[in-house]
Amino acid sequence: MTIENQGQVLVGLDEVDTWLYQLNPWPGDILDEQKMLEAGQGHYRWPGVRGVSNRMIETKNVEIEPGETQDFAFDFVFDIGIRTVILYSYVNNPTKKAGIGWNLSTIYEMEG
């Protein structure tokens, strides 16, 4: 993950998270509307690619200068049969209340 500071002030980070979810082949219960409603989310909860699918980096000493970038590396191991995944990333904004930050979902199709 590459984070770019496009602003005019120094950005300090405290936590960078990413989750990897299986999209294709479709999970067997994708059409289970009851599961969606019980979760209380209003959307389908995609399964992690393998058990715990979250990776977190504590970045308490990371600061990104205006116009600069910072790279973060995350590794995931998953079955070769998974053809498409959703990578959801979240960067917490330490100057705001908990849960306020920046997020991005990216879909990747595996080759071959």
Phi, psi and omega in degrees: 000134176245127178250128180246132175268101180268001182272191183252001182235158177296135179248123175260141181243152174236341181199137176233125182238150171214145179233145179239122183241144177282129178248319182218127010290148182302137173297147185299334184257021184299333180266008181279091182298326180298319178299319179297316182290322179295327180291341178070016184260337183078005176214162181290136177269098181299141179285147174296153183296335181191101178058239179281115185254012181259140172232135181232142173238122174279127189236039187303335181254010182269128175230138180244120180289155175305132180081358181259167177234160176222130178262143175230133182253135177231137178245137176228140176245129180209166184299141181295341181284349178283123185260331182221138179228157171250126175254115179253125182240145180220132176242118180288142175263105186291348179271356180245176175299157179304141178089003177250122181188211182239139179224161180205133172250132180230134179257131179239133173255131180280146178277154169088000000 
